[in-house]
Amino acid sequence: MKNVIINGNSIEEMNRLPAESVDLIFADPPYWMRVEGTLTRVEGTTFDGCSDEWDQFDSLESYENFTRNWLEACYRILKPNGSIWVIGGMQCIYTIGAIMLNIGYWFINDVVWHKKNPTPNFMGTRLNNSHETLIWATKDKNSKFTFNYKTAKELNLDTVSEIDFRDGVRKQMGSVWRFAVCSGSERIKDSDGNKLHSTQKPQEMLERIIAISSNEGDLVLDPFGGTMTTGAAAKKLGRDYIMIEMD
């Protein structure tokens, strides 16, 4: 099964896939934002954050059980030398990381997505939340995972100085990546002009992840497909894909 969009529950659908059949997984799971009340911008308009039903959980235990179930499903279908990327905000990434370690995942890197255009803290009551964290991991510390080192250097535009450009030298890619939050023409909208999905991720970021941690012809899976950015990036870069999305 490849180059398909599966409409269904991510855990149930992954449990139907063959064991050790996927080369790379990118997961953008529910963050359980726990937003209460109405957030208002400085000028008085309402901020449309993430209040979707799929992001609601009754308790920490409920969220932990959900997280463990989908991560175990990912672990089963990931190839021994495959790898997984998981993205999350401060609300969830520590919970997710702890569960990953308990399951047996081995961490390669954590990456900070530094947002060029973060949402302001409208109340001015704490620091502006201007980043999210990605965990890059394998099934075992001895996994011979794919890392396209030279490709990463070529794609490294975050830490390149004028000297590097002049000498034609690119530095090693670091673990802080700067991408803008989806806006303008990249933001997918419905027929009424409203954003189609609350947590759409930049395609440039997905292309970087797929380019440096998989090879042409590899199978990339996204268990929370959303706006299908992962599939679009995989297709563009010559990878096969499986996208799972319940809506």
Disulfide bonds with the S-S distance in Angstrom:
none
